[in-house]
Structures are given as C-alpha cells and as structure tokens.
C-alpha cells in the first residue's frame, strides 16, 4: 500500500504525463468481507484527464504479451531485448484502427527505433519524458520494470509530435534492487539511449537527477511522515 503512495509521489515530482489516481476500498461480497483492495484508474485516453492524446494520436504499449492481442505491430529493429516484445494499442482500439493509421504507426515506429541506433533520437522522442520514466524506476529500485507496463504516447500524427513515455505502471516490486539499476535501465530503448554516441540523453538524466535529488529525498521523507499520521494510514491499519 505504501509502495503505491511513494510511487505516485515520485511520479508527480518527476512530472510524468499522468499519474493514475488510486482509492482504497473494503470489498464485501454476498455479506462476506474479502479484504482491502486498491481501485486504480486504467490507462486510457481522456483529453481532460489521464493521457491527453489527440484523436489523431496514439497510446501504445511495448508489450511482452503482445500475442494475447488481436492486433500488434512487430518491433522492426533489434533493441537488445532478451525476449521478443512488440507494440499493442490502447488508442485507437485495435478493432477501430484504420489502414492509414496502422501504416503511419508502422512507419513512425520504424523511424523512432532506428533513431535510437543511429543516434539522432532527439528528432523522434521527447527526451525529458524518457528520463523521468527511467529515473523513477532507478530511484524506486523496481525489480519488474518490464513486461506489460511500458506505455508510450504520440499526442497527434503531426511531425511536431514526438514519442513520449506515458505513466508508471505495475510498480508493486519497488525497493528490490539493492545497489543495482532497475532492469529496464539496461534493456529496451534505454540500453540504446545510455550507450548512444549522442550523449544528450545521458546529460539530461544526470541534469534531472542533480536538479531534483535533494527535493525528491526531502519531499518523500516529509510525505511519509505525514502519511504515517494521516486518517488514511489509520484506516488502512484498522
């Protein structure tokens, strides 16, 4: 429970696109108490909250379980993953996507992945969003920063819109990486970014850490003290 609170606080400090809201609920079914559960917003498009993607844009997932979906787009270049991962859609829905939309997406992904290899990635990705996403995972020591939890967006289908990391997701195994990077640090897009001849990403990562490290530590300690004495913590204990 406290893991989710910390995760959401870090997400907001690092200014990720969106932080899913949560609410704790007591579940009673047919008169029998089943325990306390976490009710969480799902990953979806909403122009006034959640992921604010234009109707010509995309919300997609770099998905370990792509084979469960009706439609997927194969990752066109080797990203040095230990297992095959491909792209699936959250928006548009796979049953609604047109041939033109699918064609645009395939071309866009091919260019974006190739840019990670060539080193001209600044033309195609929003560096700050990628820095914030992986810095959160490194800071939180997430043992499971892979699989069905890597969400990305392209806010619209214009050339001015770059691929962005979306929100944090599936952070139930934080603080398990003692003295190590989160696994995603050396996988997927990030292995290419950290080892690229273009050091813009590495510089941005270091700069953001230097800018926010003290604030992150102080804000988290203050938040934990406040949470420990809150009505919510008392209710959870009860």
C-alpha positions, 0 to 999 in steps of 0.5 A: 500500500505504501509502495503505491503512495511513494510511487505516485509521489515520485511520479508527480515530482518527476512530472510524468504525463499522468499519474493514475489516481488510486482509492482504497476500498473494503470489498464485501461480497454476498455479506462476506468481507474479502479484504482491502483492495486498491481501485486504480484508474486504467490507462486510457485516453481522456483529453481532460484527464489521464493521457491527453492524446489527440484523436489523431494520436496514439497510446501504445504499449511495448508489450511482452504479451503482445500475442494475447492481442488481436492486433500488434505491430512487430518491433522492426529493429533489434533493441537488445531485448532478451525476449521478443516484445512488440507494440499493442494499442490502447488508442485507437482500439485495435478493432477501430484502427484504420489502414492509414493509421496502422501504416503511419504507426508502422512507419513512425515506429520504424523511424523512432527505433532506428533513431535510437541506433543511429543516434539522432533520437532527439528528432523522434522522442521527447527526451525529458519524458524518457528520463523521468520514466527511467529515473523513477524506476532507478530511484524506486529500485523496481525489480519488474520494470518490464513486461506489460507496463511500458506505455508510450504516447504520440499526442497527434500524427503531426511531425511536431509530435514526438514519442513520449513515455506515458505513466508508471505502471505495475510498480508493486516490486519497488525497493528490490534492487539493492545497489543495482539499476532497475532492469529496464535501465539496461534493456529496451530503448534505454540500453540504446539511449545510455550507450548512444554516441549522442550523449544528450540523453545521458546529460539530461538524466544526470541534469534531472537527477542533480536538479531534483535529488535533494527535493525528491529525498526531502519531499518523500521523507516529509510525505511519509511522515505525514502519511504515517499520521494521516486518517488514511494510514489509520484506516488502512491499519484498522 
